[in-house]
């Protein structure tokens, strides 16, 4: 399948669908981080003295991590199926492949921004963002 290319107008139109998916992705990553921390704390406690943890608690914590991983994977897949490239899961940074002056570039958007208003070269990354 060929990579989709967006004009700035198409990228901004796509935000209606992309924004809620990126919000879901960021929330899923936060939930995964929290579930992993709870599980890791229980494992540390068990390896210390093991007391005070119900036998099913660790299994529940493992299941919560697995569920969070599944949710994050589904959110990532949904964003990528639209042709959008995920750059940072924690901050909700995504790029829309595009063409500018005949060369491939990326239109850059981050959760919290009102519109797709920046672009950068393929090798420049977020630090090389320039206004459209």
Backbone as XML, in Angstrom:
<?xml version="1.0"?>
<chain id="A" units="angstrom">
  <residue number="1" name="UNK">
    <atom name="N" x="0.845" y="-1.186" z="0.000"/>
    <atom name="CA" x="0.000" y="0.000" z="0.000"/>
    <atom name="C" x="0.885" y="1.243" z="0.000"/>
  </residue>
  <residue number="2" name="UNK">
    <atom name="N" x="0.630" y="2.174" z="-0.889"/>
    <atom name="CA" x="1.407" y="3.409" z="-0.978"/>
    <atom name="C" x="1.088" y="4.309" z="0.203"/>
  </residue>
  <residue number="3" name="UNK">
    <atom name="N" x="2.097" y="5.059" z="0.630"/>
    <atom name="CA" x="1.912" y="5.993" z="1.740"/>
    <atom name="C" x="1.011" y="7.134" z="1.283"/>
  </residue>
  <residue number="4" name="UNK">
    <atom name="N" x="0.082" y="7.495" z="2.121"/>
    <atom name="CA" x="-0.832" y="8.597" z="1.819"/>
    <atom name="C" x="-0.086" y="9.914" z="1.941"/>
  </residue>
  <residue number="5" name="UNK">
    <atom name="N" x="-0.444" y="10.871" z="1.113"/>
    <atom name="CA" x="0.128" y="12.209" z="1.171"/>
    <atom name="C" x="-1.010" y="13.197" z="1.432"/>
  </residue>
  <residue number="6" name="UNK">
    <atom name="N" x="-0.765" y="14.119" z="2.356"/>
    <atom name="CA" x="-1.769" y="15.102" z="2.761"/>
    <atom name="C" x="-1.357" y="16.497" z="2.320"/>
  </residue>
  <residue number="7" name="UNK">
    <atom name="N" x="-2.315" y="17.276" z="1.876"/>
    <atom name="CA" x="-2.092" y="18.715" z="1.761"/>
    <atom name="C" x="-2.336" y="19.294" z="3.152"/>
  </residue>
  <residue number="8" name="UNK">
    <atom name="N" x="-1.894" y="20.513" z="3.430"/>
    <atom name="CA" x="-2.216" y="21.109" z="4.731"/>
    <atom name="C" x="-3.722" y="21.155" z="4.995"/>
  </residue>
  <residue number="9" name="UNK">
    <atom name="N" x="-4.506" y="21.428" z="3.969"/>
    <atom name="CA" x="-5.955" y="21.481" z="4.132"/>
    <atom name="C" x="-6.514" y="20.105" z="4.495"/>
  </residue>
  <residue number="10" name="UNK">
    <atom name="N" x="-6.022" y="19.063" z="3.814"/>
    <atom name="CA" x="-6.481" y="17.699" z="4.102"/>
    <atom name="C" x="-6.073" y="17.267" z="5.511"/>
  </residue>
  <residue number="11" name="UNK">
    <atom name="N" x="-4.876" y="17.650" z="5.923"/>
    <atom name="CA" x="-4.415" y="17.301" z="7.272"/>
    <atom name="C" x="-5.315" y="17.960" z="8.315"/>
  </residue>
  <residue number="12" name="UNK">
    <atom name="N" x="-5.648" y="19.221" z="8.108"/>
    <atom name="CA" x="-6.518" y="19.908" z="9.060"/>
    <atom name="C" x="-7.925" y="19.325" z="9.058"/>
  </residue>
  <residue number="13" name="UNK">
    <atom name="N" x="-8.424" y="18.939" z="7.895"/>
    <atom name="CA" x="-9.737" y="18.286" z="7.827"/>
    <atom name="C" x="-9.705" y="16.947" z="8.563"/>
  </residue>
  <residue number="14" name="UNK">
    <atom name="N" x="-8.601" y="16.230" z="8.465"/>
    <atom name="CA" x="-8.462" y="14.919" z="9.103"/>
    <atom name="C" x="-8.395" y="15.017" z="10.628"/>
  </residue>
  <residue number="15" name="UNK">
    <atom name="N" x="-8.078" y="16.198" z="11.156"/>
    <atom name="CA" x="-7.971" y="16.345" z="12.612"/>
    <atom name="C" x="-9.267" y="15.983" z="13.335"/>
  </residue>
  <residue number="16" name="UNK">
    <atom name="N" x="-10.400" y="16.172" z="12.674"/>
    <atom name="CA" x="-11.667" y="15.784" z="13.293"/>
    <atom name="C" x="-11.693" y="14.307" z="13.665"/>
  </residue>
  <residue number="17" name="UNK">
    <atom name="N" x="-11.025" y="13.491" z="12.875"/>
    <atom name="CA" x="-10.937" y="12.060" z="13.151"/>
    <atom name="C" x="-9.660" y="11.712" z="13.908"/>
  </residue>
  <residue number="18" name="UNK">
    <atom name="N" x="-8.581" y="12.403" z="13.598"/>
    <atom name="CA" x="-7.274" y="12.097" z="14.193"/>
    <atom name="C" x="-7.213" y="12.515" z="15.663"/>
  </residue>
  <residue number="19" name="UNK">
    <atom name="N" x="-7.710" y="13.709" z="15.983"/>
    <atom name="CA" x="-7.597" y="14.227" z="17.357"/>
    <atom name="C" x="-8.148" y="13.260" z="18.408"/>
  </residue>
  <residue number="20" name="UNK">
    <atom name="N" x="-9.392" y="12.750" z="18.266"/>
    <atom name="CA" x="-9.890" y="11.829" z="19.298"/>
    <atom name="C" x="-9.090" y="10.529" z="19.368"/>
  </residue>
  <residue number="21" name="UNK">
    <atom name="N" x="-8.555" y="10.083" z="18.235"/>
    <atom name="CA" x="-7.735" y="8.872" z="18.253"/>
    <atom name="C" x="-6.405" y="9.114" z="18.967"/>
  </residue>
  <residue number="22" name="UNK">
    <atom name="N" x="-5.824" y="10.284" z="18.752"/>
    <atom name="CA" x="-4.575" y="10.619" z="19.438"/>
    <atom name="C" x="-4.835" y="10.797" z="20.931"/>
  </residue>
  <residue number="23" name="UNK">
    <atom name="N" x="-5.953" y="11.412" z="21.287"/>
    <atom name="CA" x="-6.322" y="11.520" z="22.707"/>
    <atom name="C" x="-6.445" y="10.133" z="23.327"/>
  </residue>
  <residue number="24" name="UNK">
    <atom name="N" x="-7.083" y="9.226" z="22.618"/>
    <atom name="CA" x="-7.232" y="7.846" z="23.092"/>
    <atom name="C" x="-5.861" y="7.183" z="23.241"/>
  </residue>
  <residue number="25" name="UNK">
    <atom name="N" x="-4.975" y="7.409" z="22.283"/>
    <atom name="CA" x="-3.634" y="6.836" z="22.311"/>
    <atom name="C" x="-2.848" y="7.344" z="23.522"/>
  </residue>
  <residue number="26" name="UNK">
    <atom name="N" x="-2.882" y="8.645" z="23.750"/>
    <atom name="CA" x="-2.157" y="9.241" z="24.881"/>
    <atom name="C" x="-2.720" y="8.720" z="26.201"/>
  </residue>
  <residue number="27" name="UNK">
    <atom name="N" x="-4.027" y="8.638" z="26.309"/>
    <atom name="CA" x="-4.661" y="8.121" z="27.527"/>
    <atom name="C" x="-4.311" y="6.653" z="27.738"/>
  </residue>
  <residue number="28" name="UNK">
    <atom name="N" x="-4.304" y="5.883" z="26.667"/>
    <atom name="CA" x="-3.948" y="4.461" z="26.775"/>
    <atom name="C" x="-2.503" y="4.297" z="27.230"/>
  </residue>
  <residue number="29" name="UNK">
    <atom name="N" x="-1.625" y="5.148" z="26.754"/>
    <atom name="CA" x="-0.216" y="5.075" z="27.175"/>
    <atom name="C" x="-0.082" y="5.435" z="28.645"/>
  </residue>
  <residue number="30" name="UNK">
    <atom name="N" x="-0.817" y="6.448" z="29.080"/>
    <atom name="CA" x="-0.789" y="6.831" z="30.492"/>
    <atom name="C" x="-1.311" y="5.688" z="31.357"/>
  </residue>
  <residue number="31" name="UNK">
    <atom name="N" x="-2.404" y="5.067" z="30.925"/>
    <atom name="CA" x="-2.983" y="3.941" z="31.672"/>
    <atom name="C" x="-2.005" y="2.765" z="31.714"/>
  </residue>
  <residue number="32" name="UNK">
    <atom name="N" x="-1.309" y="2.527" z="30.620"/>
    <atom name="CA" x="-0.313" y="1.453" z="30.592"/>
    <atom name="C" x="0.819" y="1.749" z="31.569"/>
  </residue>
  <residue number="33" name="UNK">
    <atom name="N" x="1.320" y="2.974" z="31.551"/>
    <atom name="CA" x="2.403" y="3.341" z="32.476"/>
    <atom name="C" x="1.980" y="3.132" z="33.925"/>
  </residue>
  <residue number="34" name="UNK">
    <atom name="N" x="0.757" y="3.538" z="34.245"/>
    <atom name="CA" x="0.258" y="3.382" z="35.616"/>
    <atom name="C" x="0.078" y="1.916" z="35.983"/>
  </residue>
  <residue number="35" name="UNK">
    <atom name="N" x="-0.459" y="1.121" z="35.066"/>
    <atom name="CA" x="-0.665" y="-0.309" z="35.332"/>
    <atom name="C" x="0.675" y="-1.015" z="35.514"/>
  </residue>
  <residue number="36" name="UNK">
    <atom name="N" x="1.655" y="-0.653" z="34.698"/>
    <atom name="CA" x="2.986" y="-1.262" z="34.841"/>
    <atom name="C" x="3.622" y="-0.882" z="36.175"/>
  </residue>
  <residue number="37" name="UNK">
    <atom name="N" x="3.434" y="0.346" z="36.594"/>
    <atom name="CA" x="4.000" y="0.788" z="37.876"/>
    <atom name="C" x="3.368" y="0.024" z="39.040"/>
  </residue>
  <residue number="38" name="UNK">
    <atom name="N" x="2.030" y="-0.133" z="39.007"/>
    <atom name="CA" x="1.356" y="-0.897" z="40.067"/>
    <atom name="C" x="1.839" y="-2.346" z="40.084"/>
  </residue>
  <residue number="39" name="UNK">
    <atom name="N" x="1.951" y="-2.946" z="38.911"/>
    <atom name="CA" x="2.425" y="-4.331" z="38.826"/>
    <atom name="C" x="3.866" y="-4.453" z="39.313"/>
  </residue>
  <residue number="40" name="UNK">
    <atom name="N" x="4.726" y="-3.537" z="38.875"/>
    <atom name="CA" x="6.135" y="-3.586" z="39.264"/>
    <atom name="C" x="6.303" y="-3.389" z="40.766"/>
  </residue>
  <residue number="41" name="UNK">
    <atom name="N" x="5.486" y="-2.524" z="41.347"/>
    <atom name="CA" x="5.541" y="-2.313" z="42.801"/>
    <atom name="C" x="5.147" y="-3.591" z="43.535"/>
  </residue>
  <residue number="42" name="UNK">
    <atom name="N" x="4.130" y="-4.274" z="43.046"/>
    <atom name="CA" x="3.715" y="-5.539" z="43.669"/>
    <atom name="C" x="4.815" y="-6.587" z="43.541"/>
  </residue>
  <residue number="43" name="UNK">
    <atom name="N" x="5.464" y="-6.651" z="42.391"/>
    <atom name="CA" x="6.557" y="-7.614" z="42.193"/>
    <atom name="C" x="7.711" y="-7.293" z="43.141"/>
  </residue>
  <residue number="44" name="UNK">
    <atom name="N" x="8.035" y="-6.007" z="43.290"/>
    <atom name="CA" x="9.105" y="-5.621" z="44.228"/>
    <atom name="C" x="8.731" y="-6.023" z="45.657"/>
  </residue>
  <residue number="45" name="UNK">
    <atom name="N" x="7.481" y="-5.820" z="46.006"/>
    <atom name="CA" x="7.008" y="-6.176" z="47.344"/>
    <atom name="C" x="7.104" y="-7.687" z="47.572"/>
  </residue>
  <residue number="46" name="UNK">
    <atom name="N" x="6.682" y="-8.446" z="46.586"/>
    <atom name="CA" x="6.738" y="-9.907" z="46.697"/>
    <atom name="C" x="8.177" y="-10.383" z="46.817"/>
  </residue>
  <residue number="47" name="UNK">
    <atom name="N" x="9.064" y="-9.799" z="46.029"/>
    <atom name="CA" x="10.461" y="-10.243" z="46.086"/>
    <atom name="C" x="11.131" y="-9.808" z="47.381"/>
  </residue>
  <residue number="48" name="UNK">
    <atom name="N" x="10.560" y="-8.812" z="48.058"/>
    <atom name="CA" x="11.093" y="-8.382" z="49.353"/>
    <atom name="C" x="10.699" y="-9.365" z="50.435"/>
  </residue>
  <residue number="49" name="UNK">
    <atom name="N" x="9.419" y="-9.342" z="50.793"/>
    <atom name="CA" x="8.985" y="-10.287" z="51.822"/>
    <atom name="C" x="7.700" y="-11.018" z="51.439"/>
  </residue>
  <residue number="50" name="UNK">
    <atom name="N" x="7.038" y="-10.547" z="50.403"/>
    <atom name="CA" x="5.870" y="-11.252" z="49.883"/>
    <atom name="C" x="4.611" y="-11.135" z="50.712"/>
  </residue>
  <residue number="51" name="UNK">
    <atom name="N" x="4.695" y="-10.572" z="51.886"/>
    <atom name="CA" x="3.531" y="-10.512" z="52.753"/>
    <atom name="C" x="2.529" y="-9.468" z="52.327"/>
  </residue>
  <residue number="52" name="UNK">
    <atom name="N" x="1.277" y="-9.735" z="52.615"/>
    <atom name="CA" x="0.229" y="-8.746" z="52.421"/>
    <atom name="C" x="-0.342" y="-8.663" z="51.022"/>
  </residue>
  <residue number="53" name="UNK">
    <atom name="N" x="0.082" y="-9.500" z="50.094"/>
    <atom name="CA" x="-0.456" y="-9.457" z="48.738"/>
    <atom name="C" x="-1.292" y="-10.712" z="48.523"/>
  </residue>
  <residue number="54" name="UNK">
    <atom name="N" x="-2.555" y="-10.490" z="48.203"/>
    <atom name="CA" x="-3.461" y="-11.601" z="47.936"/>
    <atom name="C" x="-2.986" y="-12.321" z="46.673"/>
  </residue>
  <residue number="55" name="UNK">
    <atom name="N" x="-3.101" y="-13.641" z="46.638"/>
    <atom name="CA" x="-2.593" y="-14.413" z="45.495"/>
    <atom name="C" x="-3.154" y="-13.982" z="44.139"/>
  </residue>
  <residue number="56" name="UNK">
    <atom name="N" x="-4.377" y="-13.491" z="44.105"/>
    <atom name="CA" x="-4.955" y="-13.095" z="42.815"/>
    <atom name="C" x="-4.579" y="-11.671" z="42.409"/>
  </residue>
  <residue number="57" name="UNK">
    <atom name="N" x="-4.014" y="-10.910" z="43.345"/>
    <atom name="CA" x="-3.713" y="-9.513" z="43.044"/>
    <atom name="C" x="-2.694" y="-9.372" z="41.925"/>
  </residue>
  <residue number="58" name="UNK">
    <atom name="N" x="-1.620" y="-10.153" z="41.958"/>
    <atom name="CA" x="-0.599" y="-10.054" z="40.918"/>
    <atom name="C" x="-1.182" y="-10.449" z="39.557"/>
  </residue>
  <residue number="59" name="UNK">
    <atom name="N" x="-2.008" y="-11.482" z="39.525"/>
    <atom name="CA" x="-2.648" y="-11.887" z="38.270"/>
    <atom name="C" x="-3.532" y="-10.764" z="37.734"/>
  </residue>
  <residue number="60" name="UNK">
    <atom name="N" x="-4.248" y="-10.094" z="38.614"/>
    <atom name="CA" x="-5.096" y="-8.965" z="38.205"/>
    <atom name="C" x="-4.240" y="-7.837" z="37.642"/>
  </residue>
  <residue number="61" name="UNK">
    <atom name="N" x="-3.120" y="-7.550" z="38.299"/>
    <atom name="CA" x="-2.228" y="-6.494" z="37.828"/>
    <atom name="C" x="-1.643" y="-6.845" z="36.459"/>
  </residue>
  <residue number="62" name="UNK">
    <atom name="N" x="-1.249" y="-8.091" z="36.261"/>
    <atom name="CA" x="-0.747" y="-8.527" z="34.943"/>
    <atom name="C" x="-1.825" y="-8.375" z="33.879"/>
  </residue>
  <residue number="63" name="UNK">
    <atom name="N" x="-3.048" y="-8.736" z="34.212"/>
    <atom name="CA" x="-4.161" y="-8.624" z="33.272"/>
    <atom name="C" x="-4.412" y="-7.147" z="32.911"/>
  </residue>
  <residue number="64" name="UNK">
    <atom name="N" x="-4.321" y="-6.264" z="33.890"/>
    <atom name="CA" x="-4.525" y="-4.838" z="33.615"/>
    <atom name="C" x="-3.454" y="-4.306" z="32.668"/>
  </residue>
  <residue number="65" name="UNK">
    <atom name="N" x="-2.219" y="-4.762" z="32.829"/>
    <atom name="CA" x="-1.145" y="-4.361" z="31.911"/>
    <atom name="C" x="-1.449" y="-4.878" z="30.508"/>
  </residue>
  <residue number="66" name="UNK">
    <atom name="N" x="-1.844" y="-6.134" z="30.404"/>
    <atom name="CA" x="-2.162" y="-6.712" z="29.094"/>
    <atom name="C" x="-3.307" y="-5.966" z="28.417"/>
  </residue>
  <residue number="67" name="UNK">
    <atom name="N" x="-4.326" y="-5.612" z="29.182"/>
    <atom name="CA" x="-5.467" y="-4.869" z="28.625"/>
    <atom name="C" x="-5.026" y="-3.486" z="28.156"/>
  </residue>
  <residue number="68" name="UNK">
    <atom name="N" x="-4.156" y="-2.836" z="28.922"/>
    <atom name="CA" x="-3.662" y="-1.512" z="28.537"/>
    <atom name="C" x="-2.815" y="-1.594" z="27.273"/>
  </residue>
  <residue number="69" name="UNK">
    <atom name="N" x="-2.016" y="-2.649" z="27.153"/>
    <atom name="CA" x="-1.216" y="-2.848" z="25.942"/>
    <atom name="C" x="-2.126" y="-3.025" z="24.728"/>
  </residue>
  <residue number="70" name="UNK">
    <atom name="N" x="-3.173" y="-3.813" z="24.890"/>
    <atom name="CA" x="-4.122" y="-4.037" z="23.804"/>
    <atom name="C" x="-4.795" y="-2.731" z="23.384"/>
  </residue>
  <residue number="71" name="UNK">
    <atom name="N" x="-5.248" y="-1.944" z="24.354"/>
    <atom name="CA" x="-5.899" y="-0.662" z="24.054"/>
    <atom name="C" x="-4.939" y="0.282" z="23.336"/>
  </residue>
  <residue number="72" name="UNK">
    <atom name="N" x="-3.702" y="0.352" z="23.808"/>
    <atom name="CA" x="-2.714" y="1.218" z="23.162"/>
    <atom name="C" x="-2.457" y="0.753" z="21.736"/>
  </residue>
  <residue number="73" name="UNK">
    <atom name="N" x="-2.322" y="-0.543" z="21.536"/>
    <atom name="CA" x="-2.101" y="-1.069" z="20.187"/>
    <atom name="C" x="-3.246" y="-0.743" z="19.250"/>
  </residue>
  <residue number="74" name="UNK">
    <atom name="N" x="-4.465" y="-0.853" z="19.738"/>
    <atom name="CA" x="-5.635" y="-0.538" z="18.904"/>
    <atom name="C" x="-5.668" y="0.946" z="18.553"/>
  </residue>
  <residue number="75" name="UNK">
    <atom name="N" x="-5.335" y="1.800" z="19.515"/>
    <atom name="CA" x="-5.318" y="3.241" z="19.254"/>
    <atom name="C" x="-4.235" y="3.586" z="18.231"/>
  </residue>
  <residue number="76" name="UNK">
    <atom name="N" x="-3.052" y="3.009" z="18.396"/>
    <atom name="CA" x="-1.961" y="3.241" z="17.442"/>
    <atom name="C" x="-2.358" y="2.785" z="16.041"/>
  </residue>
  <residue number="77" name="UNK">
    <atom name="N" x="-2.918" y="1.591" z="15.952"/>
    <atom name="CA" x="-3.342" y="1.070" z="14.655"/>
    <atom name="C" x="-4.364" y="1.994" z="13.994"/>
  </residue>
  <residue number="78" name="UNK">
    <atom name="N" x="-5.310" y="2.495" z="14.773"/>
    <atom name="CA" x="-6.353" y="3.362" z="14.222"/>
    <atom name="C" x="-5.759" y="4.645" z="13.649"/>
  </residue>
  <residue number="79" name="UNK">
    <atom name="N" x="-4.784" y="5.223" z="14.339"/>
    <atom name="CA" x="-4.126" y="6.441" z="13.838"/>
    <atom name="C" x="-3.361" y="6.117" z="12.555"/>
  </residue>
  <residue number="80" name="UNK">
    <atom name="N" x="-2.587" y="5.052" z="12.594"/>
    <atom name="CA" x="-1.746" y="4.708" z="11.451"/>
    <atom name="C" x="-2.562" y="4.288" z="10.234"/>
  </residue>
  <residue number="81" name="UNK">
    <atom name="N" x="-3.726" y="3.694" z="10.442"/>
    <atom name="CA" x="-4.584" y="3.313" z="9.317"/>
    <atom name="C" x="-5.047" y="4.521" z="8.515"/>
  </residue>
  <residue number="82" name="UNK">
    <atom name="N" x="-5.044" y="5.683" z="9.138"/>
    <atom name="CA" x="-5.436" y="6.911" z="8.443"/>
    <atom name="C" x="-4.291" y="7.483" z="7.613"/>
  </residue>
  <residue number="83" name="UNK">
    <atom name="N" x="-3.106" y="6.869" z="7.708"/>
    <atom name="CA" x="-1.944" y="7.362" z="6.972"/>
    <atom name="C" x="-1.114" y="8.341" z="7.769"/>
  </residue>
  <residue number="84" name="UNK">
    <atom name="N" x="-1.402" y="8.472" z="9.064"/>
    <atom name="CA" x="-0.701" y="9.410" z="9.945"/>
    <atom name="C" x="0.417" y="8.651" z="10.656"/>
  </residue>
  <residue number="85" name="UNK">
    <atom name="N" x="1.569" y="9.307" z="10.808"/>
    <atom name="CA" x="2.744" y="8.694" z="11.421"/>
    <atom name="C" x="2.835" y="9.146" z="12.877"/>
  </residue>
  <residue number="86" name="UNK">
    <atom name="N" x="2.839" y="8.199" z="13.800"/>
    <atom name="CA" x="2.958" y="8.519" z="15.222"/>
    <atom name="C" x="4.430" y="8.719" z="15.549"/>
  </residue>
  <residue number="87" name="UNK">
    <atom name="N" x="4.751" y="9.867" z="16.150"/>
    <atom name="CA" x="6.131" y="10.188" z="16.512"/>
    <atom name="C" x="6.382" y="10.094" z="18.009"/>
  </residue>
  <residue number="88" name="UNK">
    <atom name="N" x="5.407" y="10.486" z="18.842"/>
    <atom name="CA" x="5.576" y="10.426" z="20.293"/>
    <atom name="C" x="4.233" y="10.094" z="20.930"/>
  </residue>
  <residue number="89" name="UNK">
    <atom name="N" x="4.176" y="8.914" z="21.518"/>
    <atom name="CA" x="2.924" y="8.434" z="22.109"/>
    <atom name="C" x="2.553" y="9.244" z="23.344"/>
  </residue>
  <residue number="90" name="UNK">
    <atom name="N" x="3.549" y="9.589" z="24.157"/>
    <atom name="CA" x="3.268" y="10.304" z="25.412"/>
    <atom name="C" x="2.684" y="11.691" z="25.186"/>
  </residue>
  <residue number="91" name="UNK">
    <atom name="N" x="3.202" y="12.418" z="24.202"/>
    <atom name="CA" x="2.747" y="13.790" z="23.992"/>
    <atom name="C" x="1.696" y="13.921" z="22.892"/>
  </residue>
  <residue number="92" name="UNK">
    <atom name="N" x="1.457" y="12.843" z="22.149"/>
    <atom name="CA" x="0.484" y="12.918" z="21.070"/>
    <atom name="C" x="1.023" y="13.653" z="19.857"/>
  </residue>
  <residue number="93" name="UNK">
    <atom name="N" x="2.288" y="13.441" z="19.549"/>
    <atom name="CA" x="2.925" y="14.079" z="18.394"/>
    <atom name="C" x="2.791" y="13.160" z="17.182"/>
  </residue>
  <residue number="94" name="UNK">
    <atom name="N" x="2.207" y="13.698" z="16.113"/>
    <atom name="CA" x="2.027" y="12.929" z="14.884"/>
    <atom name="C" x="2.433" y="13.767" z="13.677"/>
  </residue>
  <residue number="95" name="UNK">
    <atom name="N" x="2.756" y="13.066" z="12.593"/>
    <atom name="CA" x="3.114" y="13.718" z="11.338"/>
    <atom name="C" x="2.213" y="13.214" z="10.218"/>
  </residue>
  <residue number="96" name="UNK">
    <atom name="N" x="1.907" y="14.113" z="9.308"/>
    <atom name="CA" x="1.138" y="13.803" z="8.108"/>
    <atom name="C" x="2.100" y="13.886" z="6.926"/>
  </residue>
  <residue number="97" name="UNK">
    <atom name="N" x="2.372" y="12.780" z="6.244"/>
    <atom name="CA" x="3.246" y="12.849" z="5.079"/>
    <atom name="C" x="2.691" y="13.827" z="4.049"/>
  </residue>
  <residue number="98" name="UNK">
    <atom name="N" x="3.582" y="14.581" z="3.428"/>
    <atom name="CA" x="3.160" y="15.595" z="2.469"/>
    <atom name="C" x="4.277" y="15.829" z="1.467"/>
  </residue>
  <residue number="99" name="UNK">
    <atom name="N" x="4.023" y="16.741" z="0.542"/>
    <atom name="CA" x="5.020" y="17.154" z="-0.440"/>
    <atom name="C" x="5.039" y="18.667" z="-0.450"/>
  </residue>
  <residue number="100" name="UNK">
    <atom name="N" x="6.240" y="19.236" z="-0.392"/>
    <atom name="CA" x="6.396" y="20.695" z="-0.404"/>
    <atom name="C" x="7.516" y="21.022" z="-1.377"/>
  </residue>
  <residue number="101" name="UNK">
    <atom name="N" x="7.232" y="21.861" z="-2.339"/>
    <atom name="CA" x="8.213" y="22.248" z="-3.353"/>
    <atom name="C" x="8.819" y="21.011" z="-4.016"/>
  </residue>
  <residue number="102" name="UNK">
    <atom name="N" x="7.984" y="20.003" z="-4.248"/>
    <atom name="CA" x="8.416" y="18.818" z="-4.952"/>
    <atom name="C" x="9.199" y="17.795" z="-4.141"/>
  </residue>
  <residue number="103" name="UNK">
    <atom name="N" x="9.364" y="18.032" z="-2.839"/>
    <atom name="CA" x="10.106" y="17.056" z="-2.021"/>
    <atom name="C" x="9.234" y="16.587" z="-0.866"/>
  </residue>
  <residue number="104" name="UNK">
    <atom name="N" x="9.448" y="15.341" z="-0.434"/>
    <atom name="CA" x="8.654" y="14.833" z="0.676"/>
    <atom name="C" x="8.987" y="15.548" z="1.983"/>
  </residue>
  <residue number="105" name="UNK">
    <atom name="N" x="7.945" y="15.903" z="2.717"/>
    <atom name="CA" x="8.078" y="16.548" z="4.023"/>
    <atom name="C" x="7.021" y="15.948" z="4.948"/>
  </residue>
  <residue number="106" name="UNK">
    <atom name="N" x="7.022" y="16.403" z="6.177"/>
    <atom name="CA" x="6.021" y="15.965" z="7.148"/>
    <atom name="C" x="5.322" y="17.180" z="7.732"/>
  </residue>
  <residue number="107" name="UNK">
    <atom name="N" x="4.002" y="17.158" z="7.695"/>
    <atom name="CA" x="3.215" y="18.180" z="8.364"/>
    <atom name="C" x="3.075" y="17.721" z="9.808"/>
  </residue>
  <residue number="108" name="UNK">
    <atom name="N" x="3.413" y="18.605" z="10.731"/>
    <atom name="CA" x="3.576" y="18.217" z="12.127"/>
    <atom name="C" x="2.436" y="18.779" z="12.979"/>
  </residue>
  <residue number="109" name="UNK">
    <atom name="N" x="1.875" y="17.914" z="13.837"/>
    <atom name="CA" x="0.808" y="18.333" z="14.750"/>
    <atom name="C" x="0.982" y="17.609" z="16.074"/>
  </residue>
  <residue number="110" name="UNK">
    <atom name="N" x="0.697" y="18.334" z="17.156"/>
    <atom name="CA" x="0.775" y="17.756" z="18.495"/>
    <atom name="C" x="-0.527" y="18.025" z="19.229"/>
  </residue>
  <residue number="111" name="UNK">
    <atom name="N" x="-0.950" y="17.022" z="19.983"/>
    <atom name="CA" x="-2.173" y="17.152" z="20.769"/>
    <atom name="C" x="-2.120" y="18.453" z="21.568"/>
  </residue>
  <residue number="112" name="UNK">
    <atom name="N" x="-3.202" y="19.207" z="21.505"/>
    <atom name="CA" x="-3.266" y="20.505" z="22.175"/>
    <atom name="C" x="-3.177" y="21.665" z="21.201"/>
  </residue>
  <residue number="113" name="UNK">
    <atom name="N" x="-2.624" y="21.407" z="20.019"/>
    <atom name="CA" x="-2.567" y="22.457" z="19.003"/>
    <atom name="C" x="-3.906" y="22.518" z="18.278"/>
  </residue>
  <residue number="114" name="UNK">
    <atom name="N" x="-4.306" y="23.729" z="17.887"/>
    <atom name="CA" x="-5.602" y="23.923" z="17.244"/>
    <atom name="C" x="-5.653" y="23.379" z="15.824"/>
  </residue>
  <residue number="115" name="UNK">
    <atom name="N" x="-4.517" y="23.446" z="15.126"/>
    <atom name="CA" x="-4.496" y="23.030" z="13.728"/>
    <atom name="C" x="-3.103" y="22.548" z="13.342"/>
  </residue>
  <residue number="116" name="UNK">
    <atom name="N" x="-3.039" y="21.940" z="12.174"/>
    <atom name="CA" x="-1.754" y="21.544" z="11.607"/>
    <atom name="C" x="-1.168" y="22.814" z="11.003"/>
  </residue>
  <residue number="117" name="UNK">
    <atom name="N" x="-0.157" y="23.369" z="11.651"/>
    <atom name="CA" x="0.368" y="24.665" z="11.236"/>
    <atom name="C" x="1.876" y="24.650" z="11.005"/>
  </residue>
  <residue number="118" name="UNK">
    <atom name="N" x="2.504" y="23.463" z="11.098"/>
    <atom name="CA" x="3.954" y="23.370" z="10.957"/>
    <atom name="C" x="4.331" y="22.218" z="10.036"/>
  </residue>
  <residue number="119" name="UNK">
    <atom name="N" x="5.518" y="22.310" z="9.485"/>
    <atom name="CA" x="6.069" y="21.234" z="8.673"/>
    <atom name="C" x="7.561" y="21.127" z="8.991"/>
  </residue>
  <residue number="120" name="UNK">
    <atom name="N" x="8.140" y="19.995" z="8.617"/>
    <atom name="CA" x="9.592" y="19.823" z="8.714"/>
    <atom name="C" x="10.027" y="18.774" z="7.715"/>
  </residue>
  <residue number="121" name="UNK">
    <atom name="N" x="11.319" y="18.810" z="7.384"/>
    <atom name="CA" x="11.882" y="17.815" z="6.482"/>
    <atom name="C" x="11.877" y="16.438" z="7.131"/>
  </residue>
  <residue number="122" name="UNK">
    <atom name="N" x="12.084" y="15.426" z="6.336"/>
    <atom name="CA" x="12.055" y="14.051" z="6.837"/>
    <atom name="C" x="13.113" y="13.796" z="7.897"/>
  </residue>
  <residue number="123" name="UNK">
    <atom name="N" x="14.232" y="14.472" z="7.818"/>
    <atom name="CA" x="15.325" y="14.248" z="8.766"/>
    <atom name="C" x="15.369" y="15.288" z="9.885"/>
  </residue>
  <residue number="124" name="UNK">
    <atom name="N" x="14.563" y="16.334" z="9.797"/>
    <atom name="CA" x="14.656" y="17.449" z="10.746"/>
    <atom name="C" x="13.964" y="17.188" z="12.078"/>
  </residue>
  <residue number="125" name="UNK">
    <atom name="N" x="12.855" y="16.519" z="12.075"/>
    <atom name="CA" x="12.140" y="16.249" z="13.308"/>
    <atom name="C" x="11.487" y="17.496" z="13.901"/>
  </residue>
  <residue number="126" name="UNK">
    <atom name="N" x="10.957" y="17.311" z="15.122"/>
    <atom name="CA" x="10.198" y="18.359" z="15.794"/>
    <atom name="C" x="10.997" y="19.651" z="15.945"/>
  </residue>
  <residue number="127" name="UNK">
    <atom name="N" x="12.290" y="19.536" z="16.222"/>
    <atom name="CA" x="13.130" y="20.725" z="16.423"/>
    <atom name="C" x="13.231" y="21.567" z="15.154"/>
  </residue>
  <residue number="128" name="UNK">
    <atom name="N" x="12.996" y="20.959" z="13.991"/>
    <atom name="CA" x="13.102" y="21.692" z="12.727"/>
    <atom name="C" x="11.769" y="22.204" z="12.208"/>
  </residue>
  <residue number="129" name="UNK">
    <atom name="N" x="10.754" y="22.228" z="13.073"/>
    <atom name="CA" x="9.433" y="22.694" z="12.632"/>
    <atom name="C" x="9.475" y="24.128" z="12.124"/>
  </residue>
  <residue number="130" name="UNK">
    <atom name="N" x="8.754" y="24.332" z="11.032"/>
    <atom name="CA" x="8.619" y="25.671" z="10.438"/>
    <atom name="C" x="7.138" y="25.914" z="10.165"/>
  </residue>
  <residue number="131" name="UNK">
    <atom name="N" x="6.706" y="27.158" z="10.260"/>
    <atom name="CA" x="5.304" y="27.459" z="9.956"/>
    <atom name="C" x="4.973" y="27.119" z="8.502"/>
  </residue>
  <residue number="132" name="UNK">
    <atom name="N" x="3.769" y="26.640" z="8.281"/>
    <atom name="CA" x="3.320" y="26.320" z="6.905"/>
    <atom name="C" x="3.152" y="27.615" z="6.135"/>
  </residue>
</chain>
